[in-house]
């Protein structure tokens, strides 16, 4: 029986590519530095046997089993030699002799490399020819040594050849002085170098050849040669990923993958393809999709990232493929019988956040003091109704214990003759000198520091592969009393259990914990530096906490029944904290069976477990607890009665639990027939389950030190019925729902199951013509109401043509590689939390009168609901020109999505206002370009300059072609992401600005040019609103320039985002200064507000000149066209300066590589198109820059 092990072939082929150890760790040097004896082909044994095996495959299997690297000429090895060899244990030398008999090939050992050479060529060198000894170094285009490169005389192919050592060096004696050397390495173009009587060492640079364009592409379901790929894919390897440091892998793809756009946690590939479904791509790790976050992936442990874009590449993933696929492969050992240790350390320090008021588009403290003083002087002193105004302030604010600003109170007292004008002016002078944000930055902020360390230990033998990775990350978040700690341990192993069976298994576990100051935007705004008056203080001159009051004025707190109402952000940072613990684990395993020649069976399983615990503890002295205590204090006769515990704090704990698994069974068949017909087939079944749920619990009167609580004595019915405290500011109803009821209960369980059957086939003729087809049918329980719609058939087809291999292309010497490809296919999409069955919720308050639980039907059943469908067409060209100095790809695509989820308006008699239906459609079309050009090369000389440029460009046009617009009035449509036929998904709809009236009132224009107020315009027809562009960029570009010289490297990445818009600095109005209920600095544009003596402005009048706050509608001014700005920008994302230590500096005991890097991230924009000076990515001031110092060691 003919024996053939395709998996070993694949591993062996990969082992023929660039070798060498990478990244070493002084921490674990003892593991790697133990003595290892030089392997000998005459002593090492292997067990092999063949029946009618091809010579090429036999040699590959011998390489895998022996641990030696075999280097051989392609022509005689690829000839039709078939090997018969009984299976038994022999030395490597004897095995080679038996394999190579009758082939005309000999061999010799050079360290860990075995060189095969033709024995029948004679040395025709004249006897009296001058001979020399040649020394040299072989490197790649980056100046990295190429160990194992073959160096042979061109005219003499006997044993007088050699291979380079680990440093890429070689030495050859007895060569003709006028001879020529042939230098080759798998995956690189063979170079001819004239000896020319060389007396100085030669430096030889090998460039990537066509073979690199034929690298293996990993799709998750299979690994296939790039030459056979018909779809649009982009691959980023580990070398490129390690050029710059990012805390997550997705950020490292920006600028490297055309068509991939990142915006925080939002990721899109080729635009958004759905209105309500998630548009983030599916992430696949080591062959299986994961449910966890891509932010949990260890950026140091990634060998390659492949982005699948079109249907031919993604259709195998069915209903999860419409948004694209990101396939991630983790690292494996690179050398046999050797322990490698990689160590990386990165230290990042961020600039402090810039809190300057003017830079953040706020008034300075002095400007705010003057603005308020002018108004309150008018309000309480000079206005005709000043006396009545003061009476109203006394009765409705002071006597009702409501808060006020110090300037307001000063002018009230001045009007009441309780202070003098000089005393008021003295107060104003003191307030002008204050700067709350500056104090906040000094006391609450710190430089954010992120430390990340990674240690990886890897080993490989002829039967076993082992990878053990430790990663630790610490982040202090940039605030006091906060930190985040994350520890990750990852193990991946492969074991050759038998000739017919491989076992793979892996465990990835994340332990994360930390704490941060709680923030709810209401009772605790400690993390918001702009939540107090600009002229406030944080710390008094004596070092005590400055008091701020929001829900009382602090003047009437003599009654001991009430707690003090002062608030201080610095104090709250310690009193109100949230702590979290998280455990995330991923377990995977697989079995690979070698059934017969070309046929394998594979079983894979992955299980993910997510457990998290979050607890917010508001201590008894926290502002939240003092305000809750006051709100739930009531008079009972002559005494005060407390409705919540008098002592202790509030502890809210949330526990979440998620369990997810996927299992897959698959058959693979690969066969080469008659040397010209290649067939790759696969078929399989896949099952998946997702399940997550949680609970919330509330403890009142909680004492963390004593471990006591008093929740059982709460009367929840009574607390809910308590609507208003007549002795304190009204906050009771809000308190109950937000602070009590929402702190306990269930997080509803979601449990779904999915099943799929799939298959694909690739046919290749003569290594030039490829045809591809795939089919998949998905089933999901969310569409079970009508059996007709439970399954969704999905398919794709593609073709490619390697034009450069045609005979007519031989004359075009500048074209090294040219491939045309095209594809078409259909993928699907599922909208989360939408099902075909009737949906009801019980997570609503109990019945007010009966106090009984109740449920509410939120959506009617729709038995016709099914998957969204996306059809994608793609036309692309891959190319390599000018000896592959210029290489890249260009793609044109068209994605049409049908059966897209949208809300359908229903007749009111149905009892529902709308329901989900597959009724919308949209499309994306665009072009992508990926170019790399090598401007200068070093020729292998470390001291020479190299310069390469990588450019990515993408254009995407997005449009909704059909939808029922739910907007019936202008007010319904005005805003962003309001869907309408003929517009992009991220469309912006705006009112027309009509100018200011003679009294400074803002007006709007309808479609007829009629001036209206905001209240009036919102009820007009939708035509009163105009299209103002889209928020998502249409054009994205990335450019990376890399320079290398004398071991130094300098890399800079610039990005351009354009043809999109944003809203920023909408000019609101104020009828009075910001109240003490919600104190804040005042926007600087208010300095330009309309006044009778200042009418040339777009800012309406404020304070006594305000005529707009009551007529602007529900924030209608936010959607005026004058506040729409272009969002185009150019930024340098990062600059990286690196240095690779020269070989002479490295420790002979094992250090193979050492690299130092310094990196700068988040530089201010080089250019932005908007007229108001904001950063388009933040809508305000730019993010702080960060500085990164990194060290990489490899043993």
N, C-alpha and C positions, 0 to 999 in steps of 0.2 A: 504494500500500500504506500502510495506516495505521501510523504510527510511534509507538511507545510504549516508554518506558524505565522499568520499574517500580523498578529499583534507584535511579535518579536521583530518582524521586518520593519514595522513602523518605528519601533523604538530604535532599532539599529540605524535606520535611515537618518533619524534625528541625531543620532550619536555621531554621524559623519560630519555634521555641521560644526561650527566653531566651538573648539574645546577650551578648557581652561578653568581654573578655579576662580571664584569671585568672592570678595568681601570676607574678611577674617576677623576673629574676635580675640583680643588679648584676654578677655575674661575666661574663655574656654580653650585657650591655646594648648593646654595640657591634653585635651581630647585629640587634637589634630596632630600634635607634634611628636607622637610616639614613633619610634623607628619602624620603617617599612622596608623590607628587603626588596631589591630589584627583581621584578618578575622575569622568568626565563621561559622561553617557549619549549625548552627541552625538559623542563621539570613540571611545569603547570599542566594539569590534565583537564580534559573535557570529555563529556559523553555526548556523542552525536551519531546520527545515522540518517541516511537518505536513500530514497528510491526514486530515480528519474527526477532528481531535483535540479533546477537551473543553477549554473555555476554562481551567478550573481547572488541568488538567494542563499545558497549554501555559505558563501563567504560572509554575508550579513549575519546569518545565525551564528557562525563561528565567532564573529566579532562580539556579538552580544554575550555569548556563553563564556568566552575566554577573558574578557576584560581588556583585550588589546585593541588598538586602533589599526584597522587595515586600510592601507592606501594602495590603490591599484589603477592601472590604465584602463580606460573605459572600453575601448574597442575589443580587445581579446576577452575581457570579462563578460561583456554583453553578447558575445557570440553564443551560438546555440549549442553549448556544452551541457550535457545532462550528467549528473553525478549519481553513482550508486555506491553506497558505503554502508556496510553492516554497522548496526548500533552497538558500540562498546566504548569503554573508557580508554583513551589514548592521550599521549602528550599533544600539546598544540602543534609542535613541529611535525610529528608523525601524521597527525590529522591533515595538516596542510599538504604534506607530501602526497597523501592518498587523494585529496581533493584535486590537486593540480596536475596529477599525472595525465599525460597526453594533451595538456593544454598549452605547452610551450612556455609556461610561466615558472619563474623561480621566485625565491623570497629570501629576505634577510631581516633580522631584528635590529631595531634602533630604539632602545629604551622600551617604552610602552607601545611603540608603533612597529608594525610589520609592513615592510614595503615589498610589493609584488612587482616584478619586471619581466619583460620578454627575454628569454634566454637565447633566442636565435639570431639576435643582432650582433654583428661583429664590430669591433673597434677598427675603423678605417683610418685612424690618425697616423700620419707619417711618423716614422721612427725618430726623425730629427726635429720634430715639431717642439717648440718651446712650451713647457708646462709650468703652470703656476698653481698656487694654493689660494682659494677664494673664501673669504669670510663675509658674512652679511646678516641682515635682519629683515624679516618679512612681517609687515603690519597691514592692518586694514586701513580704510580711509580715515578713521579717527585716530590713527597712530597707535592703536592697540596691537600688541603682538599676536601673531597667528601661530600657535603651537600646532605641530603636525602638518604644516604645509610641505608639499613634496618639491624638492629641488633636484633636477636632473639635467645632465648635458643633453642638448638637442640632438647632436649627432652621435651620441654614445648612450644607448639605453641599457647598458649592462648594469652590474651591481654598483657602479660608481655614481650612485645617487644617495640622497639622504632626506631626512625630514627635520624640520625645525624643532628646537626644544621648547620648554615652557615659556621662555622669553622671546620666542620667535627667531632665535639665532641658529645659524648653521655654519659648517666648515666643510669644504670639499678640496681634496688634493688631486694633483696630477691631471689638471684640466688644461686644454690648449689655450694659449694666451689670447688667440683670436676667436675663441669659441663663443657659443651662445648657451645660456642657461634657460631652462623652462621651469617656471615656478607656478604651481597650481595648488588650489585648495577648494574643496567642495563648496559650491555656492558663490565662487568668485571667478572672474575672468582670468584665464591663464595668461601670464606675462612672459615675454621673451626679453632677456636682458643680455646685452653684449658684455663679454668679460673685459675686452680691451686691455689685456695685461694687468688687470686690477691689482693694485697694491694696497689701496685703502678699502675699508669695509664698504660693502654695498648696502644701500637702503632701498628696499623694494616694497612698493605699495600695490596691494591687490584691491581692485574695485569690485563691488557687487556685480555679479553677472546675471544672466537670464535665469540662472537657477534660483536666485533669490526671489524673482518674480514668480517662481514656481513653488514657493514655500507651501507648507501645509496650512490650510485654513481650518480652524476648529469651530464647528457650529454648535457643539453641544451634543447633537445626535451622532455626529460622525466627524472624522478628520479626513479632509479631502485636499488633494493638490490644488493650488491656486489656479493652475492652468485649466483645471476642469470646472472651475466655478463659473456659473452663468449669472449669478446675482451680484448686487452691489454690496461690497464689504470693505471695511477699513480696519486695518490691524495696526496696533501700536505695541511694540515689543518692550521688554524690560529695560533695555539700554536707553530707549527714549524716555520711558517713565521715570528713570532714575536721574535724568538730567536736571530735574527740579523737584523740590519737595512740596507736597500738598498733604493735608491731613486726611483727605479722602481721594479716592481714585477718580471720581467723576470730574473734579476740578482739574485734574491732570490731563483730561481729554480735550479741554477747551483749546481751540486753536490748532488741534492736531487732527480732528475728525470733521470734515466738511459736512454741514447740515445738522450737527449736534449743537444745540443752544442750551446753555445753563443759566439759570436765574435763581440763585439760592437753592432750594430743594426742588424747584421746578426744572425738569429736563424734557426737552422735546427733540425728536429726530424727524426732520422733514415736516415740521409744522404740526399743529394740533389736528387730530383726525376725528375728534368727537366733541360734542357739546357738553356732555355731563359725565362721561366715563373718564377714568384717569388717563392722561396723555403721557405719563412717565413710561419709559421703556421697561421691558422685562429684563431682569438681571439673572444670568445663568452662571453658576460657579462650578467648575470641574464637571461640566456635562449635565447638571441638573438645575432647574429653576429654584430660586430661593424666595421665601416669603419675607425674610428679614430685610432690613434697610441696607442699601449700598454703603451707607456711612459706617457700617460696622466692619467693612472689609479692610484687612490689613494692607495698606498701600505698599509696604516693603516686600510682600510675599507674592507679588503678581508677576507672572512670567510674560503674559501677553493679554491684551484686550482686543477683542474683535467685535466691531459694531456691524450688525446685520441690518440693512436698510430696506431692501425691496422684498417683494413677495417670494421670489425664488429663494432668497436667503432665509426668510422668516416664516414662511407658510407652515413649516413643520411644527411650529409652536401654536398653530391654530388660532383660537379665539383670544390668545394673549399676545398676539404678534403685531397688531395693527400699529402700535406706537413704536415698533422697532425692538431689537434685541441687543443687549450688551453681554457678550460672552467673555467670561474671565477665567483664565487658567492660572492656577497657582504654581509655584516653582517646584522643580524636581532636582534631584542630584544630577550633576553633569559628568562626573567621572566615576569609573568603577574602582572598587577597592581603595577608596580614599574618603576620609572624613573631611568635609569642608565646613568651615564655621564662618558665618557672615555676621558682622556687627554694624549696626547703623545707629547714630545718635543725632538728633536734631534739637536745637534750642531756639525757640522763637520768642522774640520780645516785640510787643506792639506799642506804638505810640499811644499815649493817653488820648482819650477822646477829647476833641476840641469843643469846649463849652462856652467859648466866647459868644456873647449875645449877638453882636453885630454879624459875626460869621455865620450864625445860625438863623439870621433873618429876624432877629428880635430887636426891640428897643434896648438901649443900654439902661442900666439902673437910673441914671440921671434923667434920661429922656422919659422914662416911665413915671418918675416922680413928678416931673414938670407937667406931663400930660394929665395925670390924675389931679394934681394941685390946681391946674387951670379949671378943670371941670368942677371939683368940689367947692372951690371958691365961688364959682358961678352958682352952683346948686344951693349952697347953704348961706352965702353972703350977699351976692349981688342980684340974683334972680328975684323977680317980683314976688314969687311964691316961696321965698327962702324960709320964712317962718313956718309955713305949713310943711315944707319939706323936712325941716328939723323935727317937727312934731311927729311926722310919719316915721322918721328914722327912730325916734325914741320909742314910739308905741309898738312898731312892727319889728324892730331889730333889737334894741337894747332890752326892752322889757320882755321880749320873748326869747331871750338867750340865744339870739342868732349871730353869726359871725359878721365881721366887718374888716375893712382895711384900716391901718393906722392913719393914713392920710384922710380918709373919710371921717374917722372919729375926731381927728385934730380939728378939722374945719367945722364939724358939728359943735365942738366945745368952744371954738372961737366965736361962732354965731351966738352961742349961749353965754358969752362973756366969762367962760370958765378958764380960759387961757388968753394970753396976749398974742398979738400978731408976731412979735419977736420970738416968742416961744415956739410958735408954729414954724417960723422960718428956720429956727435952730434945728427943729426936728427934721424939716425937709433937707437941710444941709447934711445932717447925719445920714439920712436915708440915701442921699445921692452917693455917698462914699461906700455904701454897702455893695456887695456883689455876691448874691447867693450862689450862682453857678461856679464862681471861682472858689468859694469855700467848699462847695460840694466836691469839686475836682480834687482839692487838697486833702479832704478827709475821707471821702467815700470811694474815690477811684484810685486805682493803681495801674501800673503798666501790666497789661495782660501778658502772661508768660505761659507758653505751651512747651512742655518737654515730652519728647517721644523717643523711646529706646526700643531697639529690636535686635534679637539674637536668634539666629537660625543655625541649626546643626543638621547636616545632611550626609547621608551615606548610601552607597549602592554597591551591591555585590551581583554576581551572576544570577541570583535568585531573589534578591530582596532589595527594596528601596525604602528608605526611611527619611522622613522630614519632621523635625521638631522645631517649632517656632514659638518664641516668647516675645510679647509686645506689651509695653507699658506706656501709658500716656497720662500726663497730669496737666490740667488747665486751671488757672486761678480765676478765670473769667473776667478779670479786670476790675472787680469790685472787692471791697473788704468782706471778710467773713464768708467767702464763697470759694468753692473748689470743686473740681470734677476729677475723678480717678477712674481709669479704665485699664484692666489687665486682661490680656487675651493670650490663650494658649491654644496652639493648633498642632495637631499631629496628623500626618498622612503617610500611609504605607502601602506598598504593593508587594505581594508575595507570590512567587511562582511555585504553586503547590505541586503541580505535576506538569508534564509536557503538554497536557491538554487543558490545564486549568490555571487561571490567574485569579488571585484574590486581591481586592483593593478595599481600603477602609480609611476612615478619617473622622476626627473629632475636632470641633472648634467650639471653644467655650469662652464667653465674655463675662467678666465680673465688673460691674460698674457701680460706683456709689459717689455721693457728693451731697452738697447742700447749697442753698441759695436763699437770698432774702425774698420772701413772698411778695408778690405784686398782683393786685387785683384791679388796679385802676380806679379804686373807690376809697376804701378805708386804708389802703396801704399803697402809697405811690413812692416808696422810698427809693426805687430804682429809676425814677424819672427826675432828672435835675431841673426840668422846666415845669415843675408842678408847684412852684411857689413864686411869689412876686420877685421880680429881679432885684429889688432893693431890700429884700429880707436878709436875715442873718441865719446862719446854721449854728454857729458857736458864739456865745457872748464873749465879751472881752475878758471876763473872769474865768473862761473855760467851761462854763456851764452850757447846757443845751438851750438854744433859743426856742421859745414856745410859739407854735402856730396852732390856730384853732380853725376847724372847718365846720363842725356841727354845733358849736356854741361859741359865745364870745368870751368866756372865761371870767366874766365880771361877777357872776352870781353863782359861785360854787362853794359858798360857805357851808351849805348843808352837807354834813358828812354822808348823807345817803347817796350822794353822787360822787362819781370818780372824776378826777381832773380831766379836762378835755383838750389839753395841749397835745401837740403833735410835733415830732422832730424826726427827720429821716434817718439821721445817724443813730439815734436811739432805737428806732424801729428795725434797723438792720440786724440788731441782736435779739430783739424781742419777738420777731415774727419770722420764723424760718421754715423752709420746706426741705425735707431730707428725702432722698430716694436711694433705693437699692434695686439693681436689675441684674438678672441672670439670663443670658441668652446662650443657648447651646444648639449646635448643629451636628448631627451624626449621619454619616453616609457610608454605604458599603456597596460593593459590587462583585459579581462573579463573571468572568469571561471564559467561555468554553470554546476550545478549538475542536470543531466537530469533524471537519474534513478539509481538503484543500480549498482555501478561499472562503470557507463558511465558518462563522463564529456565532455563538449565542451569548447574549449579555443580559444579566439581571442587575438592576440598580435600585437602591432605596435611599431616601433621605428623610430624616425626621428632624423637625425644628421645634424647640421648646422655648417659649418666652415667658418669663416671670418678672413682674415689676411691683414694687411697693413704694408709694409716695405718701408722705405724711406731712401735713402742715400743722405746726404747733404754734399757736398764738398764746404767749404767756399771759399771766394774769395782769401784768403791767403793760401789755401791748395796747396800742391805740384801739385795735379792733375789739379787744375784750372790755376795755373801759367804756367804749361806746355801746356795746351790746348790753353791758350791765346797766348803763344809764337808760337805754331805750326800754328795757324790761324792768323798770322800777316804777311802782305805782303806789298811790296813797290808799291806805286802808284805815279809815277812821283818822286817828291822830298819829298813826304810824306809817312807816314806809314798808312795802312788801316787795320782795325780790322774786321774780318769776324764773330766774336762772340761778345757779349756785353763786353764792357770795364770793367764794374763793376759787382759786384754780383758773386754768385757761381752757382753751378749746383745741382739741386734737381731731383732725379729719384725716382718715387713712383710706387710701384707694389701692386696692389690689387688683391687678389684671393678670390674666392667664391666657396664653395662646398655645395651641398645639397644631402643627401642620405637618403633613407627610405627603410624599409623592413616591410612587413605585412604578418601575418601568421594566418591561421585558421586550427584548429586541433581537432580531436575527439580522446578521450582516453577511453579505456575499460580495466578494471581489475576485475578479478573474480577468486575466489577459489571455486572449485567444489569438493564436497565429501572429503574435507580436504586434498586431495592429488594432485589434478590437478589445477595448477595455470596458468592463461592466462593473458598476458598483450599485448594489441593491441593499435596501434595508426595509424592515417592516416590524411593527411592534404595537404593543398596547401600553397605555399609561393610565394610572388612576391617582387621584389627588383628593385630599380632604383638608379643609381649613375649619378651625374652631377656636373661637376666643370669647371670653366673658370676663366679668369682674364684679367686685362689690365695693361699696363705700360704707364707712362706719364713722360715727360721730361720738366723741366723748366730751362731755361738758364737766367743768369743775376739775379738770385733769391737772394733776401735779406730777411732773416727770420725776422729781427727786423722791417723793414719797410713794409714787406709783399708786395713786388713789384717783378716783373719779366719782362723780355723783350724777350720772346721766339718768339713772332709773327714776329720779324724782321729778323729771321734767314732765309737765303736762302739755303735750304737743298740741292738743285741741285748743287749749286755752291760749297758748302762745300764738297759734295761727289766727285766732279770733281777735287778738289784741292789735287793733289797727292803728291807734294814735295814742301817744303819750302826751297828755296836755301839759306836762311839766317839762317836756324836753322836745327838741326838734324832731319832727315827724320822720322816722326812719324805720318804723316797726315792720310794716308789711314787707319792705325790701329785706330787712334783716331776716325774717323767717324763711323766705324762699331761698335767698342767697346763702345764708349762713347756717341754717338749721336743716331745712328739708333737703336741699341739694347736697348736704354733707352725709347723707345716708341713703341706702337703697342698693339697687342692682344696676350693673351695666349689662344691658340685654345681651344674651348669648346669640352669636351668629355661627351657624354650622352649615357648611355646604360641602357637597361632593361632586366630583367631576370625573368623567371617563372619556378616553380617546382611543381611537385606532388610527394608525398612520403608516405611511410607506413612501419611499422615493426611489428613483432609479436615475443613474447617470451613465450615459453611453458615450465613449470616446473612440474616435476612429483616427488612427495614425497620429495620435498625440496632438491633433490640430483641431478636430471638429468634435464639439461636445453638445449633447442633448440632455436635458434634465426635465424630470417631472416628479411632482409630489402630490399626495392626497392625504387628507386627514378628515376625520369626522369626530366632532366634539359633542359630548352630552353633559348637561348640567341640571341640577335639581331646581334651579331658579326658574326654569321654563317647563315645569312638569304638568301644568294644568291641561295642556293639549299635547298629546303624544306626537302630533305631527311636527311640533316645533321644538321637541326636546333635543334633537340632534342637528348639527350644522355641518354640512359638507364644505370643506375648504380645499383648495388645490392651487397648484402653480406649475408653470412650464417655462423653460428657458433654453437658450442656445448660445454657444460662443464659438468663435473661429480665431485660431492663432495665426494671424495673417503673416507674421514675421517668419514662420517656418515654411512658407511657400517658396518654391524655386524662383519665382519672378521677383522675390524680395531680396535675393542675394546681391543684386547690383546696388542696392541702396545701403551702403555701408554705414550710414548714420543711424539707421533704424535697427536697434538691437532686439526690441520686443514690441509687438503690436497685437493686441487682441480686441476683437469686437464681440460684445455680448448684448443680449436682449432677454427680457423676461416679462411675464405677465402672470398674475395670480390673485387669489382672493383669500383674505384673512378676516378674522372676526374680532369682536370686542364685546365685553360684558360691562354693564353699568353697575357699580356696587350699590347695594341696598335697594335695588329695584327688582321686583319679581312679578311673575304673572298672576300670583294669587292675591286675594284681598288682604290688605295689611291693616292691622289695628295696633294701637299702642296703649299700654296701661301706665306709662310713665307720665301721668298727669295728676294734678291735685285731686284729693277726694272731693265728693259732693259737699258743697258748702252747708246744705241743710241737713242731709242725712249722715254726713261724715262717713259715707261708705265709699269704697274704691269704685272707680269707673274706668271705662275704656272708650277710645275714640277711633273710629275707622278713618284712616288717613288716605287710603287709596283704594279704589274699586279693583276688582279682578279684571285682568285682560288676558284671555286664553290665547290670543294671537301674538303675544309678545315673544320676541325671539332675539337672536344675536344681531348686533350691528354688523354690517358687511363693508369691507374696504377692498376695492380692486385697484391694483397697482401695476402700471406699465413702466418699464425702465429700459433705457438704451444707454450703453456705456462703452468706453474705450479705455483700455489699459495700455501704457506705452513706456518704453525705455529708449532713449535717444542718446547719441554722442557717447558711445561706450557707457551707457546708463548714467552719465553725469546728469542728464535731465530725465526724470522719470515721474510717473504719476498716473492720474485717471481723471476722466471727465464723465459725468452722468447727467442724463436728462430723465425726469420722472413725471408721472401724472398719477395721483392718488385720488380716487373717487370713493367717497363713503356714502352708502345708502342704508336705509332702514335705521337711520340714526335716531336715538331716543330724543323725544321732545314732548312737551306738554300740549295736549289737545283740549281745547275749551269744550265743556259739556253743557248741555241744557240744564238750567237750575233745577228742573223737575227731577233730575236723576239723584239729587242729593249731594252731588259733588260739583265742584267748580271746574276741575280738569282731571286728566288722567294721562299716564305715560303711554306713548304709542311709538312704533317704528315709523315715523312719518317725515323726518327731515333728511336732507342730503346736502353734501358739501364736497369740495375738492381742494387738493393742494397740488400745485405744479411748480417745478423749479429746475434749477441746474446747479450742479456741484463740481468743483474743480479742486484737485489735490496735486500740487507740484512740489518737487524737490530738485534743487540744482546745486551742484558742487562747483563753486567758483574757482577755488584753489585747492590743490591737494599737496600733502607734505612729502609724497614719494616715500613714506615710511620714516622720514627724518623728523624726529621729535622737535628739532630746532627750526623747522620750516612752518610757514603759516598755512593753515587750512581754513576755508570759509564755505559753509553750506547754508542754503536758505530753503525753508519749507513754507509754502504758501497754501492756505485753504480758503476757498471762497464758496459761498452758497447764497442762492436767491430762492425765496419761497413766496408764492402768491397763494393766498387762502381766500376762499369765498363760499358762503352758504348759498346753495342753489335753490333750496326749497325749505320753507318752514312756515308754520302758522304763527304769525307774530302775536304775542299776547299783549302787546302795547296798543291800547285804544286811544290814549291821549299823549300829548307831548311829555307830560310828567312821567308816564310809564316808560317812555323810550329814552329820555335824557339820562346819560350815564355811560358806563363802560361795560363791555361784554353783554350788551343787550342785543339779542339775536334778531336779525332781520334779513330777509331774502335779498341777495345781491351784495351783501356786505361781508367783511371778514369776521371771524369768530371774535377777535378782540377789538371790535369796532368801538369807536368813541362817538357819542351823539351829544350835540351841544345846542344850547340856546344862542341866538344872536344877541350881541350886546347892543342896546339902544342908546347908550350914553346916559348922562346925568341930567336931571331937570334943573331948573333955575334954583331949586331949593336943595340940591345935592342928593336927590332920590335916584336910585338906580332903576333903569328901565330895560326891558327886553323887547325884541322885535319879533313879530310873527311873520309868516310867509308873505304877507301883504305889506310888510313894512310898518305895521301899526305898533306904536309904543304901548307896552303893557307892563304891569308889575309882575313880580314873580308869582304872586298868588293867581294872577289872571292867566299867565302864559302856560302854567302847568295843566290847565284844563282845556287848552286848545287842541286842535287836530295834530296828529303826529308830524305833519308837514311843517309845523312850526319849528321842528328840530332839524339840524343839519349834520351831515357826516363830517367828522373832524380827523379822520385818519384811524390808525390802529395802534394798539399798545405793543404788540409783538413785532420785533424787527423783521423786515423783509430781507435785508442783506446782512450777512455776517462774514467777517474775514478774520483770519489769523495769520500772523507772520512770525516765524521763528528764525532768527539768525544766530549761527553758532560759529565762533572763531576758536582756533586752537593754535598755540604757539609755545614751544619750549615747556610743555607740560601744563601750561595754563589753558584754561578754557573760559570763554565769555559767551553767554547766551542771553538773548533778550527776546521776549515774546510780546508782540503788540496785537491788539484786537480792535476791530471796528464793528459797531452795531449801528445800523441805520435804516432810514425810511420808516421810522415809527415815531410815535408821539407820546406825550405825557401831559398830565395836569399838575400844576404846581403853583404854590403861593396864591391861592384864590383869595381875593381881597374881601374879607368879611367886614361887617360893621359892628359897632357896639353902641348900645343905648346908654350904657354906663360902663365904667372900668370893670375889669374882671373881678367878680365877686369873691369874697373870702370862702364861699362854699367850694369854689373851684379855682383857687388862686393860680396865676400863671403870668409869665411875662407877656408883654403886648407885642404884636408883630410890628416890625419896622415899617411896613408899608402904610400903617395908620398915620405915620408922620406926614404922609402926602394926602391925607383925607381932605375932602371938600370943606371949604369954609367960604363965607361970603367974600373974603379977600383973596381966595385961592380956588379958582374954578377950573383951571386947566389941569384936570386930573381924571382918572377913571375910578378912584377910590371914593365911595359915597361918604357923606357926612357922618360923623360919629358924635356920641354924647349929646350935647344940646342941639347939634345939627343933624342928628340921626332922623331920617325919614324912611329908611329902608328895612330895618330889622323886622318890622311887623308886616311888610309887604313883599319880602323876598321869597315867600313860600317856604317849604320845608328844605332849606338849603339849596334852592334853585340856582343861586349864584355860583355854586361850586362847579356847575356844568356850563358856564358861559364860554363862548368860543375864544374870548381874549385871554383866557387862562390856559389854553392849549399851546404847548411848546414842542418844537422838534426835539426828539430824544437821541439824535445821532451823537456819537462820541468816538474818540480814539483814545485808547489807554495803553500804556505799557503795563501789562499784568505783573511781570517780574523780570528782574535782571539777576543772572546767576554767574558768579565768578568762582571758578574751580581750579584746583591744582592737584595733579596726579604726581605722587612722589616718583622720582626716577628709580630705575631698577637697583642702582647702586645703594640707595638708601634703605632698601627693604631688608628685612631680617631673613637671613638664610634659613632660619629655623622653621619657616612656613609662611611668612607674610608674602602674599602674592600681589596685593594691590592695596593702596592707601590713597584716599582722596579727601581733600578738604574743600568745602564749599561755603560761600557766603552769598546770601540771596536777599533781595529786597522785593517785597510784594506791596500791592495796593498803592502804586504811585498815583498822584493826582492826574486827572485827564490831561492829555496833550492838547486836545481840542474838543470842544462841545459846541453844538450848533445853537442851543437855546440862547435867548437874549437876557436871561435873568440870572445867570451864573450858578445855577444849581447843578449838582451831579445827577445825571439822568438815572443812575442806578439806585440812588437813595432818595431822590426828590428833594435833597437838601445839600448838606455839606458832605464831602467825600469821607469814605471810611479811613480810619487811621492806617498809616503805613506800618509794615511789620518787617523785622530784620531777622534773618535766620542764619544760624551757624550750624553746619552739618559735617559729620565725620563718617566715613565709610571705610571699613577694614575688611579684608578678605584673607583668610588663611586656607 
